[in-house]
Amino acid sequence: MSIWQERVHVFFQYKDLLKQLVKRDVKLKYRRSVLGYVWSILNPLLIMIIMTLVFSNMFDRGKSIVNYPVYLITGRTIFEFMTSSTNAAMRSIIGNGALLKKCYVPKYIFTLAKVTSSLVDFVFSLGALVIVMICTRASVTPYILCTPLVMIQLYLFCCGLGFLLASMNVFFRDVQHIYKAVTTAWMYLTPIFYPIQQLPENIRFFVKGFNPMYYYVAQFRDMVCNGQFPGPRIFWGGWLIAVVMFAIGITVFKKSQDKFILYI
């Protein structure tokens, strides 16, 4: 049996544990909440309304953005999934330290479960997007059926980044605080609530070339807002970034996981 066949065998051996961890995370998020899973829709909806009131006059006055509410919620929904999943993944090993000391479980299962549970929450939150599209009478094209292609890319990217952050956080707890500042800056450097044309040319070049989230936000908006399939640079660039990030994350995680027990 090759090493990859062995890893696939181990993954399927623990697939039930992965399912239980995902169910646990989703249930715990809304435990003792009166509205429960409805908050997955209400939360992005309320934030979208507030941000629309604040920014719509600034960016929509010149009609540079058609249907600003949909433009805003598409960008924010994608970015929120990235931040919530990677933040949860970053704490996944430390948070399960007691269990890891008592019995053998593939350590990556805990990180993968955090990203997957965030993906479930992300799917729920798409209900808010549907409501906004209906209320604003946004046009719907067949290209919206291609959005799972973006979700798969983003899921791979978040898994890879989550594995990397989880590994780093075991050895350097300051990573949690640094990453919070990084994601704040990252959000403002991603065209979520403003059109990218508003940026100076040099910053626009940097965002288009070196900001991974630009690729996923742009793809999602093309399919949902613009009714078209993304261009080859954006589409294949998103896949390339996702695969490379996943490979880096899982490699770092596998090389350092044997030392986790000494630091958690």
C-alpha positions as CSV (number, residue, x, y, z in Angstrom):
1,M,0.0,0.0,0.0
2,S,1.4,3.4,-1.0
3,I,1.7,6.3,1.4
4,W,-1.2,8.1,-0.3
5,Q,-3.4,5.0,-0.2
6,E,-2.6,4.6,3.5
7,R,-3.5,8.3,4.1
8,V,-6.8,7.9,2.3
9,H,-7.6,4.8,4.2
10,V,-6.9,6.5,7.5
11,F,-9.1,9.5,6.5
12,F,-12.1,7.2,5.7
13,Q,-11.4,5.3,8.9
14,Y,-12.0,8.5,10.9
15,K,-14.7,10.0,8.6
16,D,-17.4,9.4,11.3
17,L,-15.4,11.3,13.8
18,L,-15.1,14.2,11.4
19,K,-18.8,14.2,10.9
20,Q,-19.4,14.3,14.6
21,L,-17.0,17.1,15.2
22,V,-18.6,19.2,12.4
23,K,-22.1,18.5,13.9
24,R,-20.8,19.5,17.4
25,D,-19.3,22.8,16.2
26,V,-22.5,23.7,14.3
27,K,-24.7,22.9,17.2
28,L,-22.5,24.6,19.8
29,K,-22.5,27.9,17.8
30,Y,-26.2,28.3,18.2
31,R,-26.8,26.5,21.5
32,R,-29.3,28.2,23.7
33,S,-30.0,30.7,21.0
34,V,-33.8,31.4,20.5
35,L,-33.5,31.9,16.7
36,G,-30.8,29.2,16.3
37,Y,-29.7,28.7,12.7
38,V,-31.7,31.7,11.5
39,W,-28.8,33.8,12.8
40,S,-26.8,32.5,9.9
41,I,-29.1,34.5,7.7
42,L,-30.0,37.4,9.9
43,N,-26.4,38.3,10.9
44,P,-25.0,38.9,7.3
45,L,-28.4,40.5,6.4
46,L,-28.2,43.1,9.2
47,I,-24.6,43.9,8.6
48,M,-25.3,44.3,4.9
49,I,-28.1,46.7,5.6
50,I,-25.9,48.8,7.9
51,M,-23.0,48.8,5.5
52,T,-25.3,49.6,2.6
53,L,-26.6,52.7,4.4
54,V,-23.1,53.8,5.2
55,F,-21.4,53.2,1.8
56,S,-24.1,53.2,-0.9
57,N,-24.0,57.0,-1.3
58,M,-20.3,57.0,-1.5
59,F,-19.9,54.4,-4.2
60,D,-23.2,54.2,-5.9
61,R,-23.8,57.9,-6.6
62,G,-22.0,57.6,-9.9
63,K,-23.7,54.4,-10.8
64,S,-20.4,52.6,-10.8
65,I,-22.0,49.7,-9.0
66,V,-25.2,48.2,-10.1
67,N,-27.3,46.8,-7.3
68,Y,-24.9,47.7,-4.4
69,P,-26.6,45.5,-1.8
70,V,-26.0,42.4,-3.8
71,Y,-22.5,43.6,-4.6
72,L,-21.8,44.1,-0.9
73,I,-23.2,40.9,0.5
74,T,-21.5,38.7,-2.1
75,G,-18.1,40.1,-1.2
76,R,-18.7,40.1,2.6
77,T,-20.1,36.6,2.6
78,I,-17.0,35.2,0.9
79,F,-14.6,37.1,3.1
80,E,-16.5,36.2,6.3
81,F,-16.2,32.5,5.5
82,M,-12.4,32.9,5.1
83,T,-11.9,34.7,8.4
84,S,-14.2,32.6,10.5
85,S,-12.9,29.3,9.2
86,T,-9.2,30.2,9.5
87,N,-9.6,31.7,12.9
88,A,-11.4,28.6,14.1
89,A,-8.8,26.3,12.5
90,M,-6.0,28.3,14.1
91,R,-7.2,27.3,17.5
92,S,-8.2,23.7,16.6
93,I,-5.1,21.9,17.9
94,I,-4.8,23.9,21.2
95,G,-8.5,23.6,21.8
96,N,-8.4,19.9,21.6
97,G,-5.1,19.4,23.4
98,A,-6.6,17.4,26.3
99,L,-8.1,14.8,23.9
100,L,-4.9,14.6,21.9
101,K,-2.9,13.8,25.1
102,K,-5.3,10.9,26.0
103,C,-5.7,9.0,22.7
104,Y,-4.4,8.8,19.2
105,V,-6.5,10.7,16.6
106,P,-5.1,12.1,13.3
107,K,-4.5,15.7,14.3
108,Y,-5.6,17.2,11.0
109,I,-9.1,16.0,11.6
110,F,-9.7,18.7,14.2
111,T,-8.5,21.5,11.9
112,L,-10.4,20.1,8.9
113,A,-13.6,19.9,11.1
114,K,-13.4,23.6,11.9
115,V,-13.1,24.6,8.3
116,T,-15.9,22.2,7.3
117,S,-18.3,23.4,10.0
118,S,-17.6,27.0,8.8
119,L,-18.4,25.9,5.3
120,V,-21.8,24.6,6.6
121,D,-22.5,27.9,8.2
122,F,-21.4,29.7,5.0
123,V,-24.0,27.6,3.0
124,F,-26.7,28.6,5.6
125,S,-25.7,32.3,5.2
126,L,-26.3,32.2,1.5
127,G,-30.0,32.4,2.4
128,A,-29.3,36.1,3.2
129,L,-28.0,36.5,-0.3
130,V,-31.1,34.9,-1.8
131,I,-33.3,37.3,0.2
132,V,-31.4,40.4,-0.9
133,M,-31.5,39.3,-4.5
134,I,-35.3,38.8,-4.3
135,C,-35.9,42.1,-2.5
136,T,-33.7,44.1,-5.0
137,R,-35.1,42.2,-8.0
138,A,-31.6,41.2,-9.1
139,S,-31.4,39.3,-12.3
140,V,-30.6,35.6,-12.0
141,T,-28.7,33.7,-14.7
142,P,-27.7,30.1,-15.1
143,Y,-24.1,31.1,-14.2
144,I,-25.2,31.2,-10.5
145,L,-25.2,27.4,-10.7
146,C,-21.4,27.5,-11.1
147,T,-20.8,29.1,-7.7
148,P,-19.9,25.7,-6.1
149,L,-16.7,25.9,-8.2
150,V,-15.7,29.0,-6.2
151,M,-16.7,27.4,-2.9
152,I,-14.5,24.4,-3.6
153,Q,-11.5,26.6,-4.4
154,L,-12.1,28.8,-1.3
155,Y,-12.5,25.7,0.9
156,L,-9.2,24.3,-0.3
157,F,-7.5,27.6,0.3
158,C,-9.0,27.9,3.8
159,C,-8.0,24.4,4.7
160,G,-4.4,25.1,3.6
161,L,-4.2,28.4,5.5
162,G,-5.9,26.8,8.5
163,F,-3.4,24.0,8.6
164,L,-0.6,26.5,8.4
165,L,-2.0,28.8,11.1
166,A,-2.9,25.8,13.4
167,S,0.7,24.7,13.2
168,M,2.2,28.1,13.9
169,N,-0.2,28.8,16.8
170,V,0.9,25.7,18.7
171,F,4.5,27.1,18.9
172,F,3.8,30.9,18.8
173,R,0.6,31.9,20.6
174,D,1.1,35.5,19.4
175,V,0.0,34.4,16.0
176,Q,-3.6,34.8,17.1
177,H,-3.2,38.5,17.8
178,I,-1.1,39.1,14.7
179,Y,-3.6,37.3,12.4
180,K,-6.4,39.5,13.7
181,A,-4.5,42.6,12.6
182,V,-3.7,40.9,9.3
183,T,-7.3,40.0,8.5
184,T,-8.4,43.6,9.2
185,A,-5.9,45.0,6.8
186,W,-6.7,42.2,4.4
187,M,-10.4,43.1,4.4
188,Y,-9.7,46.7,3.5
189,L,-7.3,45.6,0.7
190,T,-10.1,43.4,-0.8
191,P,-12.8,45.2,-2.9
192,I,-15.7,44.1,-0.6
193,F,-17.6,47.4,-0.1
194,Y,-15.9,49.5,-2.8
195,P,-15.2,49.0,-6.5
196,I,-11.6,48.1,-7.3
197,Q,-11.5,51.0,-9.8
198,Q,-11.5,53.4,-6.8
199,L,-8.0,52.3,-5.9
200,P,-4.8,54.0,-7.1
201,E,-3.3,52.1,-10.0
202,N,-0.2,50.8,-8.1
203,I,-2.4,49.4,-5.2
204,R,-4.9,48.0,-7.8
205,F,-2.0,46.1,-9.4
206,F,-1.0,44.7,-6.0
207,V,-4.5,43.6,-5.1
208,K,-5.1,41.9,-8.5
209,G,-1.7,40.2,-8.4
210,F,-1.1,39.3,-4.8
211,N,-4.4,39.2,-2.9
212,P,-5.9,35.7,-3.0
213,M,-9.3,36.8,-1.8
214,Y,-9.7,39.1,-4.8
215,Y,-9.8,36.0,-7.0
216,Y,-12.6,34.4,-5.1
217,V,-14.7,37.5,-4.6
218,A,-14.3,38.4,-8.2
219,Q,-15.3,35.0,-9.4
220,F,-18.3,34.9,-7.1
221,R,-19.5,38.3,-8.2
222,D,-19.1,37.5,-11.9
223,M,-21.4,34.5,-11.5
224,V,-23.9,36.1,-9.1
225,C,-23.9,39.8,-10.0
226,N,-22.6,40.0,-13.6
227,G,-24.2,36.9,-15.0
228,Q,-21.0,35.7,-16.6
229,F,-18.3,33.1,-16.2
230,P,-15.0,34.5,-14.8
231,G,-12.1,35.1,-17.2
232,P,-9.4,32.4,-17.4
233,R,-6.9,34.4,-15.4
234,I,-9.3,34.8,-12.4
235,F,-10.7,31.3,-12.6
236,W,-7.5,29.3,-13.1
237,G,-5.6,31.7,-10.8
238,G,-8.1,30.9,-8.0
239,W,-7.5,27.2,-8.5
240,L,-3.7,27.6,-8.6
241,I,-3.7,29.6,-5.4
242,A,-6.0,27.1,-3.6
243,V,-3.9,24.1,-4.5
244,V,-0.6,25.8,-3.7
245,M,-1.9,27.0,-0.3
246,F,-3.3,23.6,0.5
247,A,0.0,21.9,-0.4
248,I,2.0,24.4,1.8
249,G,-0.4,24.1,4.7
250,I,-0.6,20.3,4.8
251,T,3.1,20.0,4.3
252,V,4.0,22.3,7.3
253,F,1.3,20.6,9.4
254,K,2.6,17.1,8.7
255,K,6.2,18.0,9.4
256,S,5.4,19.7,12.7
257,Q,2.5,17.6,14.1
258,D,4.8,15.2,16.1
259,K,6.0,18.1,18.2
260,F,2.5,19.4,19.0
261,I,2.1,17.3,22.1
262,L,5.1,19.0,23.7
263,Y,3.6,22.5,23.4
264,I,-0.2,22.1,24.0
